Amino acid sequence: TTEFGKIWDPLGLAEMGSDETIAWFRHSEVKHGRVAMAACLGWYLNAGGVHPAFNSALSNDPLKAMVELPAVGWVQFVLGCGAIE
């Protein structure tokens, strides 16, 4: 068991650098966790038949919808993700 007040760090990442480095690690962990939660929500909504775009012209299966998405949709997706980052 872990003592109260100690952090769980099996890889020893907390020893890798300065306080700024650890703060960057924490920030990126929170950011990537939020992106993963949003992706799961989008997957569940899409699988449930909710399509906020394309007038529900795509498949309800997220994997099939990914293949059916036009190239311009992928360009918008990549540029949007790049802008957010």
N, C-alpha and C positions, 0 to 999 in steps of 0.2 A: 504494500500500500504506500501511497504518497503522504508525506506529512502535510498537515494543514499549512498553507502559505507557500509551499514550494510549487514550482511550475513543472509540468510534465514535458520533458524535452529529451526524448530517447535518442535523437540524432545529434544532440549537442549544438544546435543552431544558435542558442543564446550566447555561446562562447565565441562566435565567429567574428564579432567586430564591435564597433562602438554602439553607443545608445542610438545614434541616428540609423545605423544598419538594422538594429532590432525594431525600431519604430517603422522602418520601411517594410520589414518582414510582416509585422502586424497589420499594417495598412493594406498590403497586397493580399494577405490572407482574408481580411474582411471583404475587400473588393471582389475577390474571386468567389468567395462564398455567396455574396449577393448575386453575382452573375449566374452562379449555378442554381440558386433558388429561382431566379427569374426564368431560366431555361426550363426547369422542371415545371413551373407554372404554365409556361407556354406550351410545353408538351402535353400536359393534362388538358388544357383548354382545347387545343387542336384535336386531341384524341376524342374529346367530348363533342366535337362538331362545331366548335366556335371558331370562325375564321374572321378576324377583324378586317381583313382585306381580301381582295380577289373575288368578292361576292360569292364565297363558298365554292368557287370553281375548282379548287384543288381537292385532293383526296382527304378524307378524315384520318387516314393513317399518316403520321408525321414522316415516316421514311419514304412513302410513296409521294407525299406532297413535296418533299425535298427534291425528288427527281423531276417532278412536274413543274417546278418553279422555273420561269423563263430566265435566260441569261441576264437580262436587265435587272431582274429581281436580286440575283446574286451580286451584281455590281453594287446595287443600292445597299445590300446587307453588309458587304465588305467595307464599303466606304463609311457607312453608319457606325459600324464597330470601330473602325479606325478613328473616326472623329471623337467617339466617346473615350477611347483610350487616350 
